[in-house]
Amino acid sequence: MKLIIVESPSKAKTIEKYLGGEYKVVASGGHVRDLPEKRLGVNVSGNFEPNYVVTASKKETIKTMAALSEKAQSIYLATDPDREGEAISWHLQEVLGLKGKARRIEFNEISERAVRNALANPRDINYNLVDSQQARRVLDRLVGYKLSPFLCKKLKDGLSAGRVQSVALKIIVDREREIKAFKPKEYWNLRGEFSDGKQKFFALLCEKNGKKYKPSDEREAKNVLAQLKSGLPAVAEVKKSTVKVHALPPFTTSTLQQDASNKLGLSSPQVMSIAQYLYEGVDTPQGHIAFVTYIRTDSVRVSKEAQNECLSFIKNKFGAEYLPAKPNYYQSKKTAQDAHEAIRPIDLSLTPEQAKKLLDKKQYLVYKLIYDRFIASQMAEAVYDSVNISVVNGDYMFKTSGRTSKFKGFTVVYDEYFSAGEDEEVLASSVPELTVGQTLKAGEYKGEQKFTAPPVRYTDASLVKVMEDKGIGRPSTYSTIISVLTKRKYTVKEGRYIVPTEIAFKMTDVLVKYFADIMDVSFTARMEDDLDDIENGGRDWHNLIAEFYPHF
């Protein structure tokens, strides 16, 4: 018998079907050991060594796996292909005594091809990945176990702090304070109607004497309107150009959360739950179907095989003119781990319309987002005829712009809910043919009172983006952080917006007062970089903890 150990029971069932009786596949159900629940479990005076204990709920699981391991000719550890998965494989190796007996395999998608390819290319456990996860776990335990009692003593019982969670909460609290302190400033938008005698168009007042300008109150606006009415407008500038727009790259974990939140109104935890379901797949009368590749990634890389399949699909479905002159490649961020591909559909022949029969509404919509984004990412650019017009009247300059689709390119994928140029004031085709110096007829000039908008509260999407931009946390942790803040009632939702509760302000102030470094965004971001260095073999994890601990 050959034994494979995975994390998920549904994944175990699927893989066993793929391998047709050759292998026994069992699931660990995640971590089988961890730091103890009711004590620190880290030897602070002994090089910060962790004291792991077997999780009570996993003792029977371990007994079953141990019995199977005894009988197995070959053993493969096939936990998830990330830091956490690597650590789980290492813990299994240690608990079951498999060092020298088991090999590590990983796959980016749950398909027979990917599983068999992984079995043909086993490797040893990557201890750099394991050490990076250990460092993260120990850091989080130290922060949680040291700061949480401190908060309880200073404020009230039941409070908890987290190394990344508390910094994320501070970001939310800081934004709320900006909103409360904000004093709106009045300004006026002045809009003019112009005509060449045949066709009308509208433009917005933007400049006075060559500098950006908006009237600051009603009296000033009325004064400007009076001057405009007595002046003679003329065309100051006409710029025509062809604009090319490139598709966005395929999804990473964070961009999927952002897009699904913005377009579908889903929370980050909801998105990740649905994405996990699409990754693990469903049983059907025709066999098991998994929909997408691994969903925890910060890379926009696509395998050559997947890219070629996509280009062939585009040519057949849309025509050769929709293929780019050369295949599209996207640059991952410098901080990206790049261990896995971007999130993409496994099988392009499984279109969203076909998948709809197997999924509920939200699952279908998320699959469609992933599917369309991947197809679009490999297509030719969209091309627009663009026009920018400036109209001068005395000291004042009005401007308008627009564009008209010349070639749909990648936007053809989004046609049902995407209108190219919908954010423009006018379509280029609706602007009359004008020449510089040409005088225009002025219709009505209108003024509209406006106030500068306050900073906007974070949504799940914008919070994920700011955490990613600032280097706080990693793709696999964003949704968990948001979920924990809600669960502990440090934040509440008002519609789509995240609002800190009263205790969040008090907690943030206390932690900033006594632990300024730990609550500093740049300090936390540097810590993430240090964890990446451990993963890349650049430093010893014990030294990182030793450098961090004095900040308490």
Secondary structure, 3 states (H helix, E strand, C coil): CEEEEECCHHHHHHHHHHCCCCEEEEECCCCCEECCCCCCCEECCCCCEECCEECHHHHHHHHHHHHHHHHCCEEEECCCCCHHHHHHHHHHHHHHCCCCCEEECCCCCCCHHHHHHHHHCCECCCHHHHHHHHHHHHHHHHHHHHHHHHHHHHCCCCCCCCCCHHHHHHHHHHHHHHHHHCCCCEEEEEEEEEECCCCEEEEEEEEECCEECCCCCHHHHHHHHHHHHHCCCEEEEEEEEEEEECCCCCECHHHHHHHHHHHHCCCHHHHHHHHHHHHHCEEECCEEECCECCCCCCCCCCCHHHHHHHHHHHHHHHCHHHCCCCCCCCCCCCCCCCCCCCECECCCCCCHHHHCCCCCHHHHHHHHHHHHHHHHHCCCCEEEEEEEEEEEECCEEEEEEEEEEEECHHHHHHCCCCCCCCCCCECHHHCCCCCCCCECEEEEEEEEEEECCCCCCCEHHHHHHHHHHHCCCCCCCHHHHHHHHHHCCCEEEECCEEEECHHHHHHHHHHHHHCCCCCCHHHHHHHHHHHHHHHCCCCCHHHHHHHHHHHC
